[in-house]
Amino acid sequence: MSLEDTELTIGGTKLRGVWIAIVLSIGTTLAGGIWAVAEFYGRIESVEAAVAGNGDTAQKLIVLGTNLETIMENQKQLLDLRDRIAEVEKTTVENDLLVKQFKEKVDGISGRFKKINREIDDIWKGLDALSNPLQ
């Protein structure tokens, strides 16, 4: 028995062959769509009932929202502090370089003063030797 030989009578209408497959396809598609809509509607109702019946959840969501706002404000302050710390670190590095340069200059001047002091001491020794040649 093939599909072409099959005959189905529905409400006084005779369907043959491929028309049976087409009607079955359309019927099952419509039935599946109706079932999916009913299932979706049922789930929406259960979620609404859960939310409406549970005011504690709403309160927790309000508290959570407030906490998130506080966290965002604190994060902005932390980002500002991070930027300030970066600026201070940069300034510190620059100041360290300036101190090193100043120390090098001071060390150079100190070396010159040591040389000058040695020359002055030598001059005094020479003057002492000139003032008292027998010694």
ROMIMI-273475 format. One line per field, with one value per residue: residue in one letter; residue number from 0; z, x, y of N, C-alpha, C in turn. Coordinates in steps of 0.1 Angstrom, whole numbers, plus 5000, padded with zeros to 4 digits. Atoms other than C-alpha are relative to their C-alpha. Example, Ala and Ser with C-alpha at 12.3 -4.5 7.8 and 13.67 -1.06 7.14 Angstrom:
BEGIN
code: c(A, S) $
pos: c(0, 1) $
n.w: c(5000, 5000) $
n.u: c(5009, 4991) $
n.v: c(4988, 4989) $
ca.w: c(5078, 5071) $
ca.u: c(5123, 5137) $
ca.v: c(4955, 4989) $
c.w: c(5000, 5008) $
c.u: c(5009, 4992) $
c.v: c(5012, 5011) $
! end
This chain:
BEGIN
code: c(M, S, L, E, D, T, E, L, T, I, G, G, T, K, L, R, G, V, W, I, A, I, V, L, S, I, G, T, T, L, A, G, G, I, W, A, V, A, E, F, Y, G, R, I, E, S, V, E, A, A, V, A, G, N, G, D, T, A, Q, K, L, I, V, L, G, T, N, L, E, T, I, M, E, N, Q, K, Q, L, L, D, L, R, D, R, I, A, E, V, E, K, T, T, V, E, N, D, L, L, V, K, Q, F, K, E, K, V, D, G, I, S, G, R, F, K, K, I, N, R, E, I, D, D, I, W, K, G, L, D, A, L, S, N, P, L, Q) $
pos: c(0, 1, 2, 3, 4, 5, 6, 7, 8, 9, 10, 11, 12, 13, 14, 15, 16, 17, 18, 19, 20, 21, 22, 23, 24, 25, 26, 27, 28, 29, 30, 31, 32, 33, 34, 35, 36, 37, 38, 39, 40, 41, 42, 43, 44, 45, 46, 47, 48, 49, 50, 51, 52, 53, 54, 55, 56, 57, 58, 59, 60, 61, 62, 63, 64, 65, 66, 67, 68, 69, 70, 71, 72, 73, 74, 75, 76, 77, 78, 79, 80, 81, 82, 83, 84, 85, 86, 87, 88, 89, 90, 91, 92, 93, 94, 95, 96, 97, 98, 99, 100, 101, 102, 103, 104, 105, 106, 107, 108, 109, 110, 111, 112, 113, 114, 115, 116, 117, 118, 119, 120, 121, 122, 123, 124, 125, 126, 127, 128, 129, 130, 131, 132, 133, 134) $
n.w: c(5000, 5001, 4996, 5011, 5000, 4987, 5000, 4986, 5001, 4988, 5001, 5014, 5010, 5002, 5003, 5006, 5003, 4994, 4992, 4987, 4994, 4998, 4989, 4987, 4997, 4995, 4987, 4990, 4998, 4992, 4986, 4993, 4997, 4989, 4988, 4996, 4994, 4987, 4991, 4997, 4992, 4987, 4994, 4996, 4989, 4988, 4996, 4994, 4987, 4991, 4997, 4992, 4987, 4992, 4999, 4994, 5011, 5004, 4990, 5002, 5012, 4997, 4993, 5009, 5009, 4992, 4998, 5013, 5001, 4991, 5006, 5011, 4995, 4994, 5011, 5006, 4991, 5001, 5012, 4998, 4992, 5008, 5008, 4991, 4996, 5012, 5001, 4989, 5003, 5011, 4993, 4991, 5009, 5004, 4988, 4998, 5010, 4996, 4988, 5005, 5007, 4990, 4992, 5008, 5000, 4986, 4999, 5008, 4993, 4988, 5005, 5003, 4987, 4994, 5007, 4995, 4986, 5001, 5005, 4989, 4990, 5006, 5000, 4986, 4997, 5007, 4993, 4987, 5003, 5003, 4988, 4991, 5009, 4993, 4994) $
n.u: c(5008, 4992, 5006, 5009, 5012, 5007, 5010, 5005, 5013, 5001, 5012, 5006, 4990, 4991, 4986, 4992, 4985, 4992, 5008, 5000, 4987, 5000, 5009, 4994, 4989, 5006, 5007, 4991, 4993, 5009, 5001, 4987, 4999, 5009, 4994, 4989, 5005, 5006, 4989, 4993, 5009, 5000, 4988, 5001, 5009, 4993, 4990, 5007, 5005, 4988, 4995, 5011, 5001, 4987, 4996, 4986, 4991, 5000, 4992, 4986, 4996, 4998, 4988, 4989, 4999, 4994, 4986, 4993, 4997, 4989, 4988, 4996, 4995, 4987, 4991, 4995, 4991, 4988, 4994, 4993, 4988, 4990, 4994, 4992, 4988, 4991, 4994, 4991, 4989, 4993, 4994, 4990, 4989, 4993, 4993, 4988, 4990, 4995, 4991, 4988, 4992, 4995, 4989, 4988, 4994, 4995, 4987, 4990, 4996, 4993, 4986, 4993, 4996, 4989, 4987, 4997, 4996, 4987, 4991, 4998, 4991, 4987, 4996, 4997, 4987, 4989, 4998, 4993, 4987, 4993, 4999, 4991, 4992, 4991, 5008) $
n.v: c(4988, 4988, 4988, 4995, 5008, 4998, 4991, 4997, 4992, 4992, 4991, 5001, 4996, 5011, 4996, 5010, 4999, 4990, 4991, 5005, 4996, 4986, 4997, 5004, 4991, 4988, 5003, 5002, 4988, 4991, 5005, 4997, 4986, 4997, 5006, 4991, 4988, 5004, 5003, 4987, 4992, 5006, 4997, 4986, 4999, 5005, 4990, 4989, 5004, 5001, 4986, 4994, 5006, 4999, 4986, 5000, 4999, 4986, 4992, 5003, 4993, 4986, 4999, 5003, 4988, 4990, 5004, 4998, 4986, 4997, 5006, 4992, 4987, 5003, 5003, 4987, 4994, 5008, 4997, 4986, 5002, 5007, 4990, 4992, 5008, 5000, 4986, 4999, 5008, 4993, 4989, 5006, 5004, 4988, 4995, 5008, 4996, 4986, 5001, 5006, 4990, 4990, 5007, 5000, 4986, 4998, 5008, 4993, 4988, 5005, 5004, 4988, 4994, 5008, 4996, 4986, 5001, 5006, 4990, 4990, 5006, 5000, 4986, 4997, 5007, 4992, 4987, 5004, 5004, 4988, 4991, 5005, 5008, 5009, 5011) $
ca.w: c(5000, 4989, 4999, 4965, 4971, 5007, 5012, 5044, 5049, 5074, 5079, 5045, 5027, 5011, 5012, 4990, 4987, 4993, 5007, 5037, 5044, 5039, 5063, 5089, 5086, 5090, 5119, 5138, 5133, 5146, 5176, 5185, 5183, 5205, 5230, 5230, 5236, 5264, 5280, 5277, 5292, 5321, 5328, 5328, 5352, 5376, 5375, 5382, 5411, 5425, 5423, 5436, 5464, 5475, 5485, 5503, 5469, 5459, 5491, 5484, 5449, 5462, 5487, 5460, 5437, 5465, 5472, 5435, 5435, 5465, 5449, 5418, 5437, 5457, 5425, 5411, 5442, 5440, 5404, 5413, 5441, 5417, 5394, 5423, 5434, 5399, 5399, 5433, 5421, 5390, 5412, 5436, 5407, 5394, 5429, 5433, 5400, 5412, 5446, 5428, 5406, 5436, 5455, 5426, 5425, 5463, 5461, 5433, 5454, 5485, 5465, 5454, 5490, 5502, 5475, 5485, 5522, 5514, 5494, 5522, 5547, 5524, 5521, 5559, 5563, 5538, 5556, 5589, 5573, 5559, 5592, 5611, 5587, 5614, 5625) $
ca.u: c(5000, 5015, 5008, 4991, 4966, 4957, 4925, 4912, 4877, 4875, 4841, 4829, 4860, 4881, 4919, 4942, 4980, 5001, 4973, 4972, 5009, 5003, 4973, 4992, 5022, 5001, 4981, 5011, 5028, 4997, 4994, 5031, 5028, 4997, 5015, 5046, 5025, 5006, 5038, 5054, 5023, 5023, 5059, 5053, 5024, 5046, 5073, 5048, 5033, 5068, 5077, 5043, 5043, 5079, 5082, 5115, 5131, 5121, 5136, 5168, 5169, 5165, 5193, 5215, 5208, 5218, 5250, 5259, 5256, 5278, 5303, 5304, 5309, 5337, 5353, 5354, 5371, 5396, 5403, 5410, 5433, 5451, 5457, 5469, 5493, 5507, 5513, 5530, 5552, 5562, 5570, 5590, 5611, 5618, 5627, 5651, 5668, 5671, 5686, 5711, 5722, 5724, 5745, 5769, 5773, 5778, 5804, 5822, 5822, 5833, 5863, 5872, 5871, 5893, 5919, 5916, 5920, 5951, 5966, 5959, 5975, 6005, 6007, 6006, 6033, 6054, 6048, 6057, 6088, 6097, 6090, 6112, 6139, 6159, 6133) $
ca.v: c(5000, 5033, 5068, 5075, 5047, 5058, 5075, 5093, 5107, 5136, 5153, 5142, 5153, 5126, 5132, 5112, 5107, 5137, 5158, 5135, 5143, 5180, 5181, 5161, 5184, 5215, 5199, 5188, 5222, 5241, 5217, 5221, 5259, 5259, 5236, 5259, 5290, 5273, 5261, 5296, 5313, 5288, 5295, 5333, 5328, 5308, 5334, 5362, 5342, 5336, 5373, 5385, 5361, 5368, 5404, 5395, 5391, 5426, 5440, 5421, 5435, 5470, 5464, 5449, 5479, 5503, 5483, 5483, 5521, 5524, 5501, 5522, 5554, 5538, 5525, 5560, 5572, 5544, 5552, 5589, 5577, 5554, 5584, 5605, 5578, 5575, 5613, 5611, 5582, 5602, 5632, 5610, 5596, 5631, 5643, 5614, 5623, 5660, 5649, 5626, 5655, 5679, 5653, 5650, 5688, 5689, 5661, 5680, 5712, 5692, 5678, 5713, 5726, 5697, 5707, 5744, 5735, 5714, 5742, 5767, 5743, 5740, 5778, 5782, 5756, 5775, 5808, 5791, 5777, 5812, 5830, 5806, 5792, 5774, 5751) $
c.w: c(5000, 5004, 4989, 5001, 5013, 4999, 5014, 4998, 5014, 4998, 4986, 4989, 4999, 4996, 4995, 4999, 5008, 5009, 5014, 5008, 5003, 5012, 5013, 5004, 5006, 5014, 5011, 5003, 5009, 5015, 5008, 5003, 5011, 5013, 5005, 5006, 5014, 5011, 5004, 5009, 5014, 5008, 5005, 5012, 5013, 5005, 5007, 5014, 5010, 5004, 5008, 5014, 5009, 5000, 5006, 4988, 4995, 5009, 4998, 4987, 5002, 5008, 4991, 4991, 5008, 5002, 4988, 4998, 5009, 4995, 4989, 5004, 5006, 4990, 4993, 5009, 5000, 4987, 5001, 5009, 4993, 4991, 5008, 5004, 4989, 4998, 5011, 4997, 4989, 5006, 5008, 4991, 4995, 5011, 5003, 4990, 5004, 5012, 4996, 4993, 5010, 5008, 4992, 5000, 5013, 5001, 4992, 5008, 5012, 4996, 4997, 5013, 5007, 4993, 5004, 5014, 5001, 4995, 5010, 5011, 4995, 5000, 5015, 5005, 4994, 5007, 5013, 4998, 4996, 5012, 5010, 4992, 5007, 5006, 4992) $
c.u: c(5009, 4992, 4990, 4987, 4992, 4990, 4995, 4988, 4999, 4988, 4994, 5009, 5010, 5014, 5008, 5015, 5007, 4992, 4999, 5013, 5000, 4991, 5006, 5011, 4995, 4994, 5010, 5008, 4991, 4999, 5013, 5001, 4990, 5005, 5011, 4995, 4994, 5011, 5007, 4991, 4999, 5013, 5000, 4991, 5007, 5010, 4993, 4995, 5012, 5004, 4990, 4999, 5013, 5005, 5014, 5010, 5001, 5008, 5015, 5005, 5002, 5013, 5012, 5002, 5008, 5015, 5008, 5003, 5011, 5013, 5005, 5006, 5014, 5011, 5005, 5010, 5013, 5008, 5007, 5012, 5011, 5007, 5009, 5013, 5010, 5007, 5011, 5013, 5009, 5008, 5012, 5012, 5008, 5008, 5013, 5011, 5007, 5010, 5013, 5009, 5005, 5012, 5013, 5006, 5006, 5013, 5011, 5005, 5008, 5015, 5008, 5005, 5011, 5014, 5004, 5006, 5014, 5010, 5002, 5009, 5014, 5006, 5004, 5013, 5012, 5002, 5007, 5015, 5008, 5002, 5010, 5009, 5008, 4993, 4999) $
c.v: c(5012, 5012, 5005, 4992, 5002, 5011, 5002, 5009, 5007, 5010, 5001, 5004, 4989, 5006, 4988, 5004, 5011, 5010, 4995, 5005, 5015, 5004, 4996, 5009, 5013, 4998, 4999, 5013, 5010, 4994, 5003, 5015, 5003, 4995, 5009, 5013, 4998, 4998, 5014, 5009, 4994, 5003, 5015, 5002, 4995, 5009, 5012, 4996, 5000, 5014, 5007, 4995, 5001, 5014, 5001, 5001, 5014, 5008, 4997, 5006, 5014, 5002, 4998, 5012, 5011, 4996, 5001, 5015, 5004, 4995, 5008, 5013, 4998, 4997, 5013, 5007, 4993, 5003, 5014, 4998, 4993, 5010, 5009, 4993, 4999, 5013, 5001, 4991, 5007, 5011, 4995, 4996, 5013, 5007, 4992, 5003, 5014, 4998, 4993, 5011, 5010, 4994, 5000, 5014, 5003, 4992, 5007, 5012, 4996, 4996, 5012, 5007, 4992, 5004, 5014, 5000, 4994, 5010, 5011, 4995, 5000, 5015, 5004, 4993, 5007, 5013, 4997, 4997, 5013, 5009, 4994, 4990, 4990, 4988, 4988) $
! end
